[in-house]
Amino acid sequence: MDTGKQTQFFYEMFDASLPRLGAGNEAATIKALHMLRSAKPRREERAGPRTTRILDLGCGNGGPTVTLARHTEGSILAVDNHQPYLDELQRRAEAAGVSGRIQVSLRDMRSLGKSDDPFDLIWSEGSLFVMGFREGLATCHSLLAPGGELAVSELCWLRSDPPADCRRYFATVYPSLADIEANLAAMRACDYEVIGHFTLPESAWWEHYYHPLEERLRSLRKRHAAEAERLSMVESIQMEIDLYRQYSAFYGYVFYVMRRR
């Protein structure tokens, strides 16, 4: 199967209709927002009225985006590189009555730069790894207004003693996977003030992400039963799910909230 067909089938597995495209839930998004709000502001407020600008980086099909629109003020720019995800986001936003607050943009997150106005808040649930965690932190720093805030969920080691087969798997699919302390150090090195962090519960993996995804994989196995290359891709995702089922105590997503100094 050529690269184009592999990409097409990847998006068939991770279809826009799925509830979520990664670990997370509304409760975690709201918890991170509350963590930011409870932190004492360190910057002087600008004189006069202004509109808060929020960037949802790698927004996918919009689960966190709609929650942000319901629990914040100002405008949201939602960026993703797959148009069907943005279409689904708009559908969900319209159903929730918040579409007027959200502008979608089809582009690579790495294309954002100084030509884009600075943002007061950048949100990125499970997507910053596309750039690399440290590079993503630096990119977001350059896009934030002074004193602007960043909320990121990132896959992390939760224990220092993962089993060998678990470590081997991530050495292949995510070799830069780090522990919480290493990520906190990276944030400080990128000139952020760390406000807080928390680990997503296992339910945030299963309820809206892995369980619906497993149902979709079962359907795709039947649909492509005679296509070995597609079945191989299906089983690679099933392997990821099974790994978490066995080793969830050793790794997970951690939500970090921070402020640009």
MOFENGI-V89766 format. One record per run of one state. SS is the DSSP state (2 for helix, 1 for strand, 0 for the rest). FROM is the first residue (numbers start at 1). TO is the last residue. If there is no record, write none. Layout:
[[SS,FROM,TO] [SS,FROM,TO]]
//
This chain:
[[0,1,2] [2,3,13] [0,14,25] [2,26,38] [0,39,52] [1,53,57] [0,58,62] [2,63,71] [0,72,74] [1,75,80] [0,81,82] [2,83,96] [0,97,98] [2,99,101] [1,102,106] [0,107,108] [2,109,111] [0,112,118] [1,119,125] [0,126,127] [2,128,130] [0,131,132] [2,133,143] [1,144,157] [0,158,163] [2,164,173] [0,174,177] [1,178,179] [2,180,189] [0,190,191] [1,192,199] [0,200,202] [2,203,223] [0,224,227] [2,228,247] [0,248,250] [1,251,260] [0,261,261]]
//
